[in-house]
Amino acid sequence: MNRHELAEALTAAGLPPESFQIAEVHETSPPPTDFWFLRPGSGDGWEVGAYERGQFDVRANFDTESDAAQWMLTTLVGQRGLSG
């Protein structure tokens, strides 16, 4: 699963568009007060976490975009998504 597939899956699951931000795929402006995010991390990895009360809280780091996207989908909607 890549970032584009993740955005489609989260939308299809009924999550409000302002509840998540996915780097270079799904970003709202102005940013909402609280949201989940997936973004490139430092180095070659990926970060997934929550933005709350003006702070980014990285909940997990991954080596691949696919692993990060799958973790975010499972965390937010409680299911396994597309493989790949």
LUMGUZA-425367 format. One line per 8 residues: their letters; for each residue x negated, y, z negated of C-alpha. Coordinates in steps of 0.05 Angstrom, whole numbers. Layout:
% LUMGUZA-425367
A = X Y Z ~ ...
END
This chain:
% LUMGUZA-425367
MNRHELAE = 0 0 0 ~ -27 69 17 ~ -6 138 -7 ~ 45 148 49 ~ 79 81 34 ~ 79 98 -40 ~ 115 165 -28 ~ 167 129 14
ALTAAGLP = 176 74 -39 ~ 184 124 -96 ~ 234 165 -56 ~ 272 102 -37 ~ 274 81 -110 ~ 310 146 -126 ~ 256 185 -161 ~ 267 260 -157
PESFQIAE = 216 292 -109 ~ 190 338 -163 ~ 173 279 -209 ~ 110 260 -172 ~ 52 290 -133 ~ 9 249 -85 ~ -53 283 -58 ~ -46 306 14
VHETSPPP = 20 268 22 ~ 73 294 -26 ~ 60 359 -63 ~ 114 409 -84 ~ 103 483 -90 ~ 105 512 -140 ~ 85 451 -180 ~ 137 427 -231
TDFWFLRP = 125 430 -305 ~ 115 355 -313 ~ 99 302 -261 ~ 61 238 -245 ~ 2 244 -198 ~ -44 203 -154 ~ -107 237 -130 ~ -179 224 -111
GSGDGWEV = -222 218 -172 ~ -294 237 -182 ~ -338 196 -136 ~ -303 146 -91 ~ -246 125 -137 ~ -174 144 -149 ~ -138 171 -211 ~ -66 162 -232
GAYERGQF = -35 198 -290 ~ 14 249 -316 ~ 13 325 -317 ~ 47 348 -381 ~ 46 413 -420 ~ -7 442 -373 ~ -55 384 -380 ~ -75 329 -332
DVRANFDT = -76 262 -369 ~ -110 209 -328 ~ -79 142 -348 ~ -118 96 -301 ~ -176 97 -252 ~ -182 52 -191 ~ -234 36 -138 ~ -183 33 -82
ESDAAQWM = -124 75 -59 ~ -83 12 -53 ~ -94 -10 -125 ~ -78 61 -150 ~ -14 65 -108 ~ 10 -3 -131 ~ -3 14 -205 ~ 36 80 -198
LTTLVGQR = 94 45 -164 ~ 97 -10 -216 ~ 91 40 -273 ~ 145 87 -247 ~ 196 38 -219 ~ 177 -28 -252 ~ 168 -70 -189 ~ 116 -96 -142
GLSG = 115 -59 -76 ~ 87 -73 -8 ~ 23 -112 -5 ~ -37 -86 32
END
